[in-house]
Amino acid sequence: MGVKSALTIAGTDPSGGAGIQADLKTFQEREVYGMSVITSVVAQNTLGVEQVEHLPISFIEKQFDSVWNDIKPNAVKTGMIATIDMMELIAEKLKGSNVPYIIDPVMVAKSGHSLMEEESRSVIRNMLIPLSTVVTPNVPEAEFLVGFSINTQEDAEKAAKVIVEQLGAGAVVVKGGHLEGDAKDVLYDGREFTYFTSERLNTHHTHGTGCTFSAVITAELAKGRSVKQAVKTGKAYITDAIRYSLELGNGNGPTNQWGYRLQGLPNQEG
């Protein structure tokens, strides 16, 4: 029957709202077989990050090889990749694989806690982004990648061009959640801009939005959708996940992976 599979390489969230847990929930909702390689074990919840422990590089490699040598995924995404050694390993493993690769450049948790070593941030720009099919930064992440402030739609478009044309990404979605007005995301694929707009929802329950959005794109690319189709589905999915958020926890609560069902987004159409 040709079930498709997707692999997430990221850190954990024991409260279930972000990281590996959010990715696997999303893969399941998008009807692809989800697999994972854990890079870091994170003690966090809706209030913030309490402790982070990075797994040994040799064990991360063992996890990767165990998956790749048995069930080679149809698409791969990375989330929290905290150290240079991790990035070098992933770059080595994915180089020349011809598998769609989605980067969610997770640098800071929703609570404001740093999730990536400072010196690692330039390595993701120089080593991993050139291998990517799609990169999905929010405004602060995009600002770091391009080195200038993003305050307007025009700034976001300029940043998108830099990330594709100078840093070497296949395509980029600069997410507009940090800008004023409606939540307008900019997709640039090296040829044209495409815009995806949704109303701004008045909620602080947005823990895991970046993970979930990029996981949808990964699942859709695994199923053979185009980048534009995948991003369109991702935008509709995450909007409903925020709209119908679960209101759990005492801080920034998690989004709702099954919120799209309440809105009627077709589960197999891009």
C-alpha positions in Angstrom: 0.0 0.0 0.0 3.1 2.2 0.1 2.7 3.9 3.5 5.1 6.8 3.7 7.4 7.5 6.6 9.0 10.6 8.2 12.0 10.9 10.6 12.3 13.7 13.2 15.7 14.4 14.7 15.2 16.7 17.8 15.0 17.0 21.5 12.2 15.8 23.8 9.4 17.6 25.6 8.0 15.4 28.5 4.9 17.6 28.7 4.1 16.6 25.1 3.7 20.0 23.5 6.9 20.4 21.4 9.9 18.5 20.2 9.9 14.9 19.3 6.5 14.3 21.0 4.8 17.0 19.0 6.4 15.8 15.7 5.3 12.2 16.2 1.7 13.3 17.0 1.6 15.5 13.9 3.0 12.7 11.7 0.3 10.4 12.9 -2.4 13.0 12.2 -1.1 13.5 8.7 -1.0 9.7 8.1 2.7 9.0 7.7 4.6 6.6 9.8 6.7 8.6 12.3 10.2 7.7 13.5 12.6 9.6 15.8 16.2 10.2 16.7 16.6 12.0 20.0 19.5 14.4 20.3 18.8 15.9 23.7 16.6 15.1 26.7 14.8 18.2 28.0 13.0 18.7 31.3 10.5 21.3 30.2 6.8 22.1 30.4 4.5 25.0 29.5 6.3 27.2 32.1 9.8 26.7 30.7 13.0 24.6 30.4 14.4 23.3 33.7 17.3 21.1 32.4 18.8 19.9 29.2 21.0 16.8 28.8 22.6 16.1 25.4 23.0 12.5 24.3 26.5 11.2 23.3 27.2 11.7 19.6 27.9 8.0 19.2 24.5 7.1 20.5 22.8 9.7 18.3 24.6 8.0 15.3 23.4 4.6 16.5 19.8 5.7 16.6 20.1 7.3 13.1 21.7 4.2 11.6 19.1 1.9 13.2 16.4 3.8 11.4 18.1 4.5 8.1 19.4 1.0 7.5 15.9 -0.6 8.1 13.2 1.9 7.3 14.7 4.7 5.2 12.4 7.7 5.6 10.6 9.6 2.8 11.4 12.9 4.5 13.5 14.1 7.4 13.2 17.1 9.7 15.5 18.5 12.4 14.4 20.5 15.3 16.6 21.1 18.4 20.2 20.4 17.3 22.2 22.0 20.1 25.9 21.3 19.4 28.3 21.5 16.6 29.1 17.8 16.8 25.4 17.0 16.3 25.2 19.2 13.3 28.4 17.8 11.7 27.0 14.2 12.2 23.6 15.1 10.6 25.3 16.9 7.7 27.4 13.8 7.1 24.5 11.5 7.2 22.1 13.5 5.0 24.6 14.7 2.4 23.7 13.1 -0.9 20.7 11.3 0.4 18.2 12.9 -1.9 15.6 12.7 0.8 13.6 15.9 1.5 15.1 17.7 4.5 13.2 20.2 6.5 14.9 22.4 9.1 13.1 24.0 12.0 16.0 26.1 13.3 15.0 25.8 17.0 17.2 28.2 19.0 15.0 29.5 21.8 12.0 27.9 23.6 8.7 29.7 23.7 9.5 30.5 27.3 12.7 32.3 26.2 15.2 29.7 27.3 18.1 29.1 24.9 18.2 25.6 23.4 21.3 25.9 21.3 24.9 26.7 22.1 25.8 30.2 20.8 28.7 29.0 18.6 26.4 26.4 17.0 24.1 29.0 15.5 26.5 29.9 12.7 27.2 26.3 12.0 23.5 25.6 11.2 23.6 28.5 8.8 26.8 27.3 7.0 26.5 23.5 7.2 22.9 22.4 7.4 20.9 25.0 5.5 22.7 24.3 2.2 21.4 20.7 2.5 17.8 21.7 3.2 14.7 21.4 1.1 12.8 23.9 3.3 13.8 26.0 6.2 11.0 27.4 8.6 12.4 30.2 10.7 10.3 32.6 12.8 11.4 36.2 12.7 14.0 36.1 15.5 15.5 33.0 13.9 15.5 34.5 10.5 17.2 37.7 11.8 20.0 35.6 13.2 20.4 33.7 9.9 20.6 36.9 7.8 22.2 39.3 10.2 19.6 42.2 10.0 16.4 43.2 11.6 13.0 42.1 10.2 10.2 44.6 11.0 8.1 44.6 7.8 6.9 42.3 5.1 9.5 43.7 2.8 12.2 42.8 5.4 10.8 39.3 5.5 11.0 39.0 1.7 14.6 40.3 1.7 15.5 37.8 4.4 13.9 34.9 2.5 15.9 35.8 -0.6 19.2 35.8 1.4 18.4 32.4 3.0 17.8 30.8 -0.4 20.1 32.7 -2.7 23.1 33.2 -0.4 22.8 30.5 2.3 21.7 27.8 -0.2 18.3 26.6 1.2 16.0 25.0 -1.4 13.1 27.1 -0.1 12.3 29.0 3.0 9.1 30.0 4.9 9.7 33.1 7.0 6.9 33.0 9.5 5.1 36.2 10.3 3.9 35.6 13.8 6.2 38.1 15.4 5.2 40.9 13.0 2.2 43.3 13.3 -1.2 42.5 11.7 -2.3 39.2 10.4 0.0 36.2 10.7 1.4 36.3 7.1 4.1 33.8 6.2 6.4 34.3 3.2 7.4 31.3 1.1 10.3 31.8 -1.3 11.5 28.9 -3.5 14.1 30.7 -5.5 11.7 31.7 -8.3 8.7 33.4 -6.7 7.1 34.5 -3.4 3.9 32.9 -2.1 2.0 34.3 0.8 0.0 32.4 3.4 -2.2 34.6 5.7 -4.3 33.8 8.7 -6.0 36.0 11.3 -4.0 36.6 14.4 -5.6 34.6 17.2 -5.6 36.0 20.7 -4.0 33.2 22.7 -0.8 32.5 24.6 -1.3 28.7 24.1 1.3 28.4 21.3 3.8 26.0 22.8 5.2 23.8 20.0 3.8 25.7 17.0 7.1 25.7 15.1 7.6 22.0 15.7 4.1 21.2 14.6 4.2 23.4 11.5 7.4 22.0 10.2 6.3 18.5 11.0 3.2 18.9 8.8 5.5 20.1 5.9 7.7 17.1 6.5 4.8 14.7 6.4 3.3 16.3 3.2 6.7 16.2 1.4 7.0 12.5 2.5 3.7 11.9 0.7 5.0 13.5 -2.5 3.4 16.9 -2.2 5.1 20.0 -3.7 6.7 22.5 -1.3 3.9 25.0 -2.0 1.2 22.3 -1.3 3.0 21.2 1.9 3.3 24.8 3.2 -0.3 25.5 2.4 -1.5 22.5 4.4 0.9 23.3 7.2 -0.5 26.8 7.5 -4.1 25.6 7.6 -3.2 22.9 10.1 -1.3 25.1 12.5 -3.9 27.8 12.4 -6.5 25.3 13.5 -4.1 23.9 16.1 -3.8 27.3 17.6 -7.5 28.2 17.2 -8.6 25.1 19.0 -5.7 25.0 21.5 -6.1 22.8 24.5 -5.6 25.3 27.3 -3.5 23.0 29.3 -0.8 23.9 31.8 0.0 27.1 33.8 2.1 28.8 31.1 2.2 28.8 27.3 0.0 25.8 26.7 0.3 23.3 23.8 -1.4 23.6 20.4 -3.9 21.0 19.4 -2.7 18.4 16.9 -6.3 17.3 16.1 -7.7 20.8 15.8 -7.9 20.6 12.0 -10.6 17.9 12.4 -12.9 20.6 14.0 -12.4 22.9 11.0 -12.7 20.1 8.4 -9.3 20.3 6.8 -9.2 17.2 4.5 -6.6 14.8 5.9 -5.1 13.9 2.6 -5.5 17.0 0.4 -2.9 19.7 0.1 
